[in-house]
Amino acid sequence: MTSACAPAFADLPLDHVRTLLAVVDEGTFDAAAAALHVTPSAVSQRVKALEQRTGRVLLLRTKPVRATDSGAVLVRLARQVARLERDASAELGLRGAGEPTRVSVAVNADSLATWFLPALTRLPPEPPLCFELRREDEGHTATLLREGVVMAAVTSSPEPVPGCTVRALGRMRYLPCAAPEFAARHLDAPPREAVADAPVVVFDRRDDFQDSFARRLGHGGASAARHYVPTSEGFVEAVAAGLGWGMVPRPQAEPLLRTGRLVTFAPDLAVDVTLYWQQWKLDSPALAAVADAVVTAAADALSR
């Protein structure tokens, strides 16, 4: 039962909730006002009224503006309402002719470089869709889903984000690889000793994957000699070029292993990362179609 002090969602004016979303998307109150064709004062008043109704601070007045945890709940609500409105308009034939439905998805770089884009080509031509893909580490994609930035995500988290469903996709296998000349020069020792001093390639400063592999070997972490290469394709090319060793997804490693550009220096120590598909709990035909295509493609591309 809702208390007398706490408002129900029905008490929250949708125009206020949409205004909150506009502020978050546009980054400032002035930009949101321009997008909504109202005055900045009206935007400010709507946000303040919403904060008074909820009894919570919803925005951090930074540049750009960011939603608080409470604000993220309402941002997600606003995006879901917009999605349902667009689906209803399409079913009623009110949408502009040929206007595509936008689907936003967070996906990790390695999936994006290997199996995910072919999944989207499996979708039927109707209804027309367009995609907004957000590249993020699989350990962080769920955050974008929780904040309402995306409708779905490929993630390593099996715990469903509130308001979302979760389905297992399969395992992406990673192989410890290096160029042959690099391996002969730096990795001609037991792996535990070799990774202590050998230069290593990492994706970015949040990438802990190579360090985790080194800790699995019993070493405190990978070498301090690091090369940061923040694209999946560039990462693999850097390893193949001999800049350092790295954990390479098997679909990208296998062609280079066959041609001799890469070798595995610890072939029995492959690492599997289980991936999941999480999406909003919405009866959205567009989102359902994307989910079916992604799950089918993952079944073909990933290990079970």
C-alpha positions in Angstrom: 0.0 0.0 0.0 1.3 3.5 -0.9 1.7 5.7 2.1 0.1 9.1 2.4 3.5 10.7 2.1 4.9 8.8 -0.9 3.5 9.6 -4.3 2.4 6.8 -6.6 3.7 6.9 -10.2 0.2 8.0 -11.2 0.9 11.2 -9.2 4.0 12.0 -11.3 3.1 14.2 -14.3 4.5 12.7 -17.4 5.5 16.0 -18.8 7.7 16.5 -15.7 9.2 13.1 -16.1 9.9 13.7 -19.8 11.5 17.0 -18.9 13.8 15.2 -16.5 14.8 12.9 -19.3 15.5 15.8 -21.6 17.8 17.5 -19.1 19.8 14.3 -18.7 20.0 13.7 -22.5 20.8 17.3 -23.4 23.2 17.8 -20.5 22.0 21.3 -19.4 18.7 23.0 -18.5 19.1 25.5 -21.3 19.7 22.7 -23.9 16.7 20.8 -22.6 14.5 23.9 -22.8 15.5 24.4 -26.5 14.7 20.7 -27.2 11.3 21.0 -25.6 10.5 24.4 -26.9 10.0 25.9 -23.5 11.8 28.4 -21.3 14.8 27.3 -19.1 12.6 28.6 -16.1 9.9 26.1 -17.0 12.4 23.3 -17.2 13.8 24.2 -13.8 10.3 24.5 -12.2 9.2 21.1 -13.6 12.3 19.4 -12.2 11.9 21.1 -8.8 8.3 20.1 -8.7 9.2 16.5 -9.4 11.9 16.5 -6.7 9.3 17.9 -4.3 6.8 15.2 -5.2 9.3 12.4 -4.8 11.1 13.9 -1.8 14.4 13.2 -3.4 17.2 14.9 -5.3 16.9 13.7 -8.9 19.7 15.6 -10.6 23.3 16.5 -9.8 23.7 20.1 -11.1 27.1 19.4 -12.7 28.2 20.0 -16.3 26.9 18.0 -17.9 23.9 17.3 -15.6 23.8 13.8 -14.2 20.9 11.8 -12.7 21.2 10.6 -9.1 20.3 7.0 -8.4 16.7 8.1 -7.7 16.7 10.2 -10.9 17.9 7.2 -12.9 14.8 5.3 -11.9 12.6 8.1 -13.4 14.8 8.4 -16.5 14.4 4.7 -17.1 10.6 5.1 -16.6 10.5 8.0 -19.1 12.4 6.0 -21.8 10.1 3.0 -21.2 7.0 5.1 -21.5 8.4 6.6 -24.7 9.1 3.2 -26.1 5.5 2.0 -25.4 4.1 5.1 -26.9 6.0 4.6 -30.1 5.0 0.9 -30.3 1.4 1.8 -29.8 1.5 4.5 -32.5 3.1 2.0 -34.9 0.4 -0.5 -34.2 -2.3 2.1 -34.7 -0.7 3.2 -38.0 0.0 6.7 -36.6 3.8 6.6 -37.1 5.2 8.4 -40.1 5.6 6.2 -43.2 8.8 4.3 -43.1 10.0 5.8 -39.8 12.3 3.3 -38.1 12.1 2.3 -34.5 15.3 3.1 -32.6 16.7 0.4 -30.3 19.5 1.3 -28.0 21.9 -1.5 -26.8 25.1 -1.6 -24.7 27.5 -4.2 -26.0 31.1 -5.0 -25.2 33.8 -4.3 -27.8 34.8 -8.0 -28.3 31.2 -9.0 -29.0 30.8 -6.0 -31.3 33.9 -7.0 -33.3 32.9 -10.7 -33.6 29.3 -12.0 -33.4 27.0 -9.2 -32.5 26.7 -7.2 -35.7 25.9 -10.3 -37.8 23.0 -10.9 -35.3 21.4 -7.6 -36.3 21.5 -8.7 -40.0 19.1 -11.6 -39.1 16.3 -9.2 -38.3 13.4 -9.1 -40.8 12.9 -5.9 -42.8 9.6 -5.1 -41.1 9.2 -3.3 -38.8 12.1 -1.0 -39.8 14.7 -0.6 -37.0 17.7 1.6 -36.4 20.3 0.9 -33.7 22.1 3.1 -31.2 25.0 0.9 -30.0 26.9 1.9 -26.9 30.3 0.3 -26.6 31.2 -0.6 -23.0 33.0 -3.3 -21.0 30.8 -6.3 -20.3 31.3 -5.7 -16.6 29.8 -2.2 -16.9 27.1 -2.5 -19.6 24.5 -3.3 -16.9 25.1 0.2 -15.4 23.9 1.8 -18.6 20.8 -0.4 -18.5 20.2 0.5 -14.8 20.5 4.2 -15.6 18.0 3.9 -18.5 20.5 4.9 -21.1 19.9 1.8 -23.1 17.0 -0.7 -23.5 19.1 -3.8 -23.5 22.7 -4.9 -22.9 25.2 -7.7 -23.4 26.6 -8.1 -20.0 28.7 -10.5 -17.8 26.2 -10.0 -14.9 23.7 -12.8 -14.3 21.8 -10.7 -11.8 18.9 -8.9 -13.5 18.8 -5.1 -13.3 15.5 -4.0 -11.6 12.8 -4.0 -14.2 14.7 -6.3 -16.6 14.8 -9.9 -17.7 18.0 -11.9 -18.2 18.9 -14.7 -20.6 22.2 -16.6 -20.8 23.9 -16.2 -24.2 27.0 -18.4 -23.9 30.7 -18.2 -23.2 33.3 -16.1 -25.0 36.6 -18.0 -24.8 39.9 -16.0 -24.5 43.3 -17.4 -25.4 46.6 -16.1 -24.0 48.4 -15.1 -27.2 51.5 -13.4 -28.4 53.4 -12.9 -31.7 55.9 -15.8 -32.3 59.0 -13.5 -32.1 57.7 -11.8 -29.0 57.0 -15.2 -27.3 60.5 -16.4 -28.1 62.0 -13.3 -26.6 59.8 -12.6 -23.6 57.8 -15.8 -22.8 60.4 -18.5 -23.0 59.8 -19.5 -19.4 56.9 -21.0 -17.3 53.9 -18.6 -17.7 53.9 -17.5 -14.1 57.4 -16.2 -14.4 57.1 -14.9 -18.0 54.1 -12.6 -17.5 55.8 -10.9 -14.5 58.1 -9.0 -16.8 56.8 -9.3 -20.4 55.1 -6.2 -21.9 51.3 -6.6 -22.1 48.5 -5.1 -24.2 45.4 -3.9 -22.4 42.2 -2.4 -23.6 42.0 0.7 -21.4 42.7 1.7 -17.8 39.6 -0.2 -16.5 40.7 -3.4 -18.2 41.6 -5.9 -15.5 41.5 -9.0 -17.7 45.2 -9.5 -18.2 45.9 -8.8 -14.6 43.2 -11.4 -13.6 45.0 -14.0 -15.8 48.3 -13.2 -14.2 46.8 -13.6 -10.7 45.3 -16.9 -11.8 48.9 -18.0 -12.6 49.9 -17.0 -9.0 51.5 -13.7 -9.9 50.4 -10.4 -8.4 49.5 -8.9 -11.8 50.6 -8.3 -15.3 53.8 -6.3 -16.2 53.9 -2.6 -15.6 55.1 -2.2 -19.2 51.6 -1.7 -20.7 50.3 -0.6 -24.1 46.7 0.7 -24.0 44.8 0.0 -27.2 41.0 0.8 -26.8 39.5 -1.0 -29.8 39.0 -4.8 -30.1 40.5 -4.9 -33.6 43.4 -2.7 -32.6 44.1 -4.7 -29.5 44.4 -7.9 -31.5 46.6 -6.2 -34.1 48.9 -4.8 -31.4 49.4 -8.3 -29.9 50.0 -9.8 -33.4 52.5 -6.9 -34.1 54.5 -7.9 -31.1 53.9 -5.0 -28.8 52.9 -7.4 -25.9 50.9 -10.4 -24.9 47.2 -10.3 -24.4 44.0 -12.3 -23.9 42.5 -12.6 -27.4 38.9 -13.8 -28.2 39.1 -17.2 -29.9 37.1 -16.0 -33.0 39.7 -13.4 -33.6 42.7 -15.5 -32.5 42.0 -18.6 -34.7 42.7 -17.1 -38.1 45.9 -15.6 -36.9 47.0 -18.9 -35.1 46.4 -20.7 -38.4 48.6 -18.3 -40.4 51.3 -18.2 -37.7 50.9 -14.6 -36.7 50.0 -15.6 -33.2 50.9 -18.4 -30.8 49.3 -19.4 -27.5 51.9 -19.5 -24.8 49.6 -21.2 -22.2 47.2 -23.2 -24.3 45.7 -25.0 -21.3 44.8 -21.8 -19.5 42.0 -20.4 -21.7 39.5 -18.1 -19.9 35.8 -18.3 -20.5 33.6 -15.2 -19.9 29.8 -16.0 -19.7 27.7 -13.4 -21.4 24.0 -12.6 -20.7 21.3 -10.6 -22.5 19.4 -8.2 -20.3 16.5 -6.1 -21.5 13.6 -4.0 -20.2 10.4 -5.9 -19.2 8.4 -4.4 -22.0 5.9 -5.9 -24.4 7.8 -4.3 -27.3 7.8 -6.1 -30.7 11.0 -4.3 -31.8 12.9 -5.3 -28.6 11.5 -8.9 -28.8 12.7 -9.2 -32.4 16.2 -8.0 -31.5 16.4 -10.3 -28.5 15.5 -13.3 -30.6 18.1 -12.5 -33.2 20.8 -11.9 -30.6 20.1 -15.1 -28.7 20.1 -17.1 -32.0 23.4 -15.6 -33.2 25.0 -16.1 -29.8 24.0 -19.8 -29.8 25.9 -20.2 -33.1 29.0 -18.1 -32.1 29.6 -18.7 -28.4 30.4 -21.8 -26.4 27.7 -23.4 -24.3 
